[in-house]
Amino acid sequence: MLTSTYIHIPRVGATIEKKIWASGVRTWDEFSDKKDVVPIPRSRMEMILPGIEESKERLASHDFEFFARSLPSAEHWRAFSMFSEKAAYVDIETTGLSPGSSHITVIGIYDGKDAKTFIHGIDLDDVVEEFEKYEYLVTFNGARFDLPFIKREFPEVNMNKLHADLMYPLRRISLTGGLKKIEVELGISRKEDVAGITGFDAVRLWHQYRKGDQEALELLLEYNREDTINLKTIMEMTLPRFIEHKFSESI
C-alpha cells in the first residue's frame, strides 16, 4: 500500500490521491508511466513526480523516519508491509488509566518471534534499549494510552517511528469495541487460563503480586503476552481489508 500512497507528498491531499486511483493508476511506477491520464493540475503534477522519486530513494534506504514524519499518523498502517521485519507489537499494563496518577506495571513487546515482558521493579528500564531495535510499532489504542504512558515514564525512548494504532483502521472496516471483542469477531481464541481476564483484572493481579502472589504475576504476564501476539494476528488478518476499503473510497 505504501507504494500506492501520495498523501505524504507536500500539497497532495486525499482528494488528489483519490483522483489518481480513480484514473486507474495505483503505484508510483504506474504514475510515472501513465501520468498523462491523471486528471490533476500541472502544479500538482510538478510536486508529485519529484515526490515519487524521493519516496523511492527513502524506501530503498529503509528511511522509516521519513515516512513516520510525512505520512498522516492515521495512515501509518499503509507502511506496514515495507517495515514489518522490524515491527514491535506493544501492550502495557498499568495501575490505572491516567499517566499522571498511575504507573506502568508491565510492558509487553512481541517482535513476531519472541514475546518479551518487562516488569516494574525488576527490569522495566530495559525497554529503553529494546525500543531502539524497532522501526514500526503496532498497538491497540496506543496513541491515547500505551505510548503516552511509556513516553512519560521513559522520555528518552525515541518515538520517531511508524505507528499503527489498530483501533482506528479497524473502525473503518466496522470492527469496533475493545480488543477482546474484536478478537472474538475475527475468530481469534485465547488460552483458557487468560480468556476471561480484563484490564481491570490486570490491575487486581498486579496488586496480588505485590502482596506476594507470584502466580498472579505469571497470569498477568501471560495475559499481556497474548495481547501482543494477537496484535500481529489481527494486523495480518485485516490489512487486506484496510487496503480494499481505502481503494474503494476512490470509486
LINWO-V498315 format. One record per helix or strand of 3 or more residues. SS is the DSSP state (A for helix, B for strand). FROM is the first residue (numbers start at 1). TO is the last residue. If there is no record, write none. Layout:
BEGIN
ss=SS from=FROM to=TO
ss=SS from=FROM to=TO
END
This chain:
BEGIN
ss=A from=2 to=4
ss=A from=14 to=22
ss=A from=28 to=37
ss=A from=42 to=60
ss=A from=64 to=70
ss=A from=73 to=86
ss=B from=87 to=94
ss=B from=104 to=110
ss=B from=115 to=119
ss=A from=124 to=131
ss=B from=136 to=139
ss=A from=142 to=153
ss=B from=162 to=165
ss=A from=166 to=172
ss=A from=179 to=185
ss=A from=199 to=210
ss=A from=214 to=248
END
